Amino acid sequence: LESKEVDLVAGKTSRLEFTLRQVMPTPGWASGDFHVHSVHSVDSDMALDDRVASFAVEGVDIVTSTDHNFVSDFAPTVEALDLRDWLHSVVGLELTTLEMGT
């Protein structure tokens, strides 16, 4: 755990930086989430970079995009955030009638 004290001021942005360390070694194992929505899905408003970063900081190894009726590829975002050593992505799709009725 790491903590920092910060004074919050209305209307002002505060930036905190932390170094993450893996505390539980998992050689030979991989964690993954195989049903992930992003801003491209009707039921999520999380931007791609925020979505990808959220999995990286949690220590998830594999993330599969499954936006509703939209093919999202997290790989370019993983690359742009320089997270390819920690996070791998798989392209998926959740094909639904959510937007078009039943």
C-alpha positions as CSV (number, residue, x, y, z in Angstrom):
1,L,0.0,0.0,0.0
2,E,1.0,3.5,-0.6
3,S,-0.6,6.7,0.5
4,K,-0.1,10.4,-0.1
5,E,-1.7,13.4,1.6
6,V,-3.2,15.9,-0.8
7,D,-5.0,19.2,-0.3
8,L,-8.1,19.4,-2.5
9,V,-9.1,22.8,-3.9
10,A,-12.4,23.4,-5.7
11,G,-11.8,23.8,-9.4
12,K,-8.2,22.7,-9.3
13,T,-6.8,19.4,-10.6
14,S,-4.4,17.5,-8.4
15,R,-2.1,14.9,-9.8
16,L,-0.8,11.9,-7.8
17,E,1.8,9.4,-9.1
18,F,2.5,6.0,-7.6
19,T,4.7,3.1,-8.6
20,L,2.8,-0.2,-8.7
21,R,4.5,-3.4,-7.6
22,Q,3.1,-6.9,-7.9
23,V,3.0,-8.3,-4.4
24,M,1.7,-11.8,-5.3
25,P,3.8,-13.6,-7.9
26,T,1.8,-15.7,-10.4
27,P,4.2,-17.5,-12.6
28,G,2.4,-19.9,-14.9
29,W,-1.0,-18.3,-14.4
30,A,-2.8,-15.6,-16.3
31,S,-5.8,-13.5,-15.2
32,G,-8.4,-12.2,-17.7
33,D,-11.7,-10.5,-18.2
34,F,-13.4,-11.8,-21.3
35,H,-16.5,-9.5,-21.3
36,V,-15.4,-5.9,-21.3
37,H,-17.4,-2.9,-22.6
38,S,-16.0,0.6,-23.4
39,V,-17.3,3.9,-24.7
40,H,-18.3,2.1,-28.0
41,S,-21.0,0.2,-26.1
42,V,-24.5,1.6,-25.2
43,D,-24.0,0.6,-21.6
44,S,-20.6,2.1,-20.9
45,D,-19.1,5.5,-21.1
46,M,-15.5,4.6,-20.2
47,A,-13.0,5.9,-22.7
48,L,-10.6,3.3,-24.3
49,D,-7.5,4.7,-22.5
50,D,-9.2,4.7,-19.1
51,R,-10.7,1.2,-19.7
52,V,-7.3,-0.3,-20.7
53,A,-5.4,1.5,-17.8
54,S,-8.0,0.3,-15.3
55,F,-7.2,-3.4,-16.2
56,A,-3.4,-2.8,-16.2
57,V,-3.4,-1.3,-12.7
58,E,-5.5,-4.1,-11.4
59,G,-2.9,-6.7,-12.7
60,V,-5.2,-8.3,-15.3
61,D,-3.2,-10.0,-18.0
62,I,-5.7,-10.4,-20.8
63,V,-8.7,-8.2,-21.6
64,T,-11.3,-9.0,-24.3
65,S,-13.3,-6.2,-25.9
66,T,-17.0,-7.2,-26.2
67,D,-18.8,-3.9,-27.0
68,H,-22.4,-4.3,-28.1
69,N,-22.6,-4.4,-32.0
70,F,-19.2,-2.7,-32.3
71,V,-15.8,-4.2,-32.9
72,S,-13.3,-2.5,-30.5
73,D,-9.6,-3.3,-30.5
74,F,-7.8,-2.4,-27.3
75,A,-4.4,-3.3,-28.8
76,P,-3.6,0.2,-30.2
77,T,-4.5,1.7,-26.8
78,V,-2.3,-0.8,-25.0
79,E,0.5,0.1,-27.3
80,A,-0.1,3.9,-27.0
81,L,0.0,3.6,-23.2
82,D,3.2,1.4,-23.4
83,L,1.4,-1.4,-21.5
84,R,2.2,-4.3,-23.8
85,D,4.5,-5.9,-21.3
86,W,1.6,-6.1,-18.8
87,L,-1.6,-6.4,-20.7
88,H,-2.7,-8.3,-23.8
89,S,-6.0,-7.8,-25.6
90,V,-8.3,-10.0,-27.6
91,V,-11.0,-8.6,-29.9
92,G,-14.5,-9.8,-29.3
93,L,-18.1,-8.7,-29.9
94,E,-21.4,-8.9,-28.1
95,L,-24.0,-9.1,-30.9
96,T,-27.3,-8.0,-29.5
97,T,-30.7,-6.5,-30.5
98,L,-30.4,-3.9,-27.7
99,E,-30.4,-0.9,-30.0
100,M,-32.8,-2.4,-32.6
101,G,-35.5,-4.0,-30.5
102,T,-36.3,-7.7,-30.2
